[in-house]
Amino acid sequence: MTKAKKSSTAEKQSSFKGPVLRSEAFARAQSKAKLRLVGPGGLRSLFEEAAKKAASLPRHRLKENWLYLQTMLRLIGAHERREYRRVSEEDLLWIVTALNYLIDPVDLIPDMAPVLGFVDDAIVVEFVVDKTRQTLDDFMIWETAGVSKVG
């Protein structure tokens, strides 16, 4: 991708950030996140749906946040299995909100829209990664420590 094209894509994404975060779709994702956290099986079904959706995403749209999206999924799975509980309610709510937004087929820019379909998803993931980066980094350290103990 050329430097001018990268800049243009970043500018488009930046111009959508405010509307995406103020959208009805984002508010809906937040409301659903609260329900998933109190309801039985809510995180398990979210993990399954979000993992399937993430597998179909164009990775280049998420850039460096692709790895953090994968970390969010693993954290939710470990939390649901009660293996990892060192996450604040607030950060857990943000992460669940991002995954809810990701799986919503009727978000601000429908995923079927050519070129722009995943821009809003990428914006939400980036926003939540920025808010929860320390939690996600701590989880990755925990995972690495656990793997080294087992192996």
N, C-alpha and C positions, 0 to 999 in steps of 0.2 A: 504494500500500500504506500502510495506516495505521501510525502510530508504534507502537501496541501490537502490531500484527501483525508488524512488523519485529523488535521486541524478542523476541517469542515464537519467531520463526524462528531468530534468533541464539542464543537460549537452548537450543533443541533441538539446533542444530548444535554448540554448545559442550559439551553433555552427551554427545554421541557421540564427541568428539575422542579421548579416552583409549582407549575400546574399539576404535575404528577403527585407531588407530596400533599397538595391541597385537594386532590380529586376525591370523588365519592368512592372510587375503587380502592384507594388507599385507606380511607376511613372504614370501608367495609372489611378490608383485610385486617385492620386493627381490632375491630369488633369481633371478628371470627377468631382472632388469636386469643382473646380473653376467654372465649367459650371453649376453645380447644384445650386450654390449660386447666380448666376445671372439670371438663367432661372426661369420662373413661374412654380410652382408646383414641382420643383426639390426636395425640402426637404420633401414634403408630400409623394411622391412616394418612396424616400429613406427610410423614417421612416417605411412605410408599408412593403417594401421588407426586410429591416434589422430586423424589429421586428419578421417577419416570420422566417428568417434565425436564429436569436438568440434563438428562441424557440426550434429549432432542434439541437442546439449545445450541445456537452457533457460539462456540467458545470465544471467538474473537470479539464478540459484542461485549463480553464481560471483562475482557482483558485480564489484568492481575487479580480481579475479584472472582475469577472462576475457581481458584483454589480456596478462597474463603467461602464461596457458596458450597463447595464440597465439604468444607469443615463444618458449616452450619448443619448440613445434613447429618454428618457423623455425630455432632454434638447432640442433636435432637434424638437420634437413635440411642446413644449412650444414656441420655437423660431419661428417656422413656423406659429403658431397661434397668434403670436405677443404678447404673454403673458410674455415672458422673453427675454429681449434684452441686458442684462448685460454680454455679452460675446464678447471678442475681435474678430475681423475678422480672426486673425491668429489662435486662438484657435478653432473657428468655422470651419475653413478650415481643421485643423488637425482632428477634430472629424468627419467631413464629409468624409475625406480621409479614416479613419479607417472603417467607416461603408460601404463605397464603396468597400474597399478591402474585407470586410467580405462577401458581397453579390456576389462578382465576382466568378463565378464557375470555371474560368480558371486562377486562381492565381498561384503563384509559385509552390505550392504543391496542386494539385486538391483535393477538399474535399472528393472525393470518394476513395482516397488512404487510405487503412487500416492503422491504428495506427497514421501515420504522417499527415493525411489529414487536420487536424485543427491546427497543430503546427504553421504554418505560420500566420494563423489568430490570434492565441493567441499572437504571437510575435508582430504583428502590434497593437493589442489592448493594450498590455502592454506598448509599446513604446509611443503610443498616450496618455495613462493614465498618464505616467510619465511626458509628456510635458504639459498636461492640468489639472493636479490633482487639482490645486487651483481653477480653473474655475469650475470643477465638484463638488468640495467641497462647493464652494459658491452657486452653483445651489441647492444642497441638503439642505443647510441652508435656502435658499429662499423658497424652497418647504415646509419645515417644518414650517417656520414662517407663510406661507400662509394657511397651514392646521390648525394650532392652532387658527388663526383668524376666519376661517370659522366655526370650530367645537366649 
